[in-house]
Amino acid sequence: MPVPLYQAKAEFFRMLGHPVRIRVLELLCEGPTPVRDLLAQIDIEASNLSQQLAVLRRQGIVRATRDGSTVVYELAGPDVSDLMKAARRILTELIIGQERLLAELQEAEQR
């Protein structure tokens, strides 16, 4: 029996629900990146990074190419970058709304 679309979406977002995976995707939005550079920018063990990259690779979110002894990762397509940008916009709007609410509460408290 096929998986309902809403369930597939939930599984997709669960897959993204790890801080290291999100950080990797943010870095890859800047362009293809060797594993050594990812390690330098993310403070985790190489084995942990490898596990997180494997999850992203299995889901088809990133792809790896080998250049000699160097493995380079890149986003599998531009939609992932668009998703990361959308998440940033949504979070920005949420924070702005919270700041407005905080200002209103502080103003009301001063009266």
VENHUSUL-V795463 format. One record per pair of residues at least 4 apart in sequence whose C-alpha atoms are under 8 Angstrom apart, sorted by the first residue. I is the first residue (numbers start at 1). GAP is how many residues later the second one is. If there is no record, write none. Layout:
i	gap
I	GAP
I	GAP
This chain:
i	gap
3	4
3	5
4	4
5	4
6	4
7	4
8	4
9	4
10	4
11	4
12	4
13	4
15	40
15	41
16	5
16	6
17	4
17	5
18	4
19	4
20	4
20	22
20	29
20	32
21	4
21	31
21	32
21	35
22	4
23	4
23	19
24	4
24	14
25	4
25	50
25	55
25	56
25	59
26	4
26	55
26	58
27	4
27	6
27	11
28	4
28	5
28	45
28	46
28	47
29	46
29	52
31	43
31	44
32	40
32	41
32	42
32	43
33	4
33	5
33	39
33	40
33	41
34	4
34	36
34	37
34	38
34	39
35	4
35	35
35	36
35	37
35	38
36	4
37	4
38	4
39	4
39	5
39	6
39	7
39	10
44	4
44	5
45	4
46	4
47	4
48	4
49	4
50	4
51	4
52	4
53	4
53	9
54	4
55	4
56	4
56	5
56	6
57	4
57	5
57	6
57	7
60	16
61	14
61	15
61	16
61	19
62	11
62	12
62	13
62	14
62	15
63	10
63	11
63	12
63	13
64	7
64	8
64	9
64	10
65	6
65	7
65	8
66	4
66	5
66	6
67	4
67	5
75	5
75	6
76	4
77	4
78	4
79	4
80	4
81	4
82	4
83	4
84	4
85	4
86	4
87	4
88	4
89	4
90	4
91	4
92	4
93	4
94	4
95	4
96	4
97	4
98	4
99	4
100	4
101	4
102	4
103	4
104	4
105	4
106	4
107	4
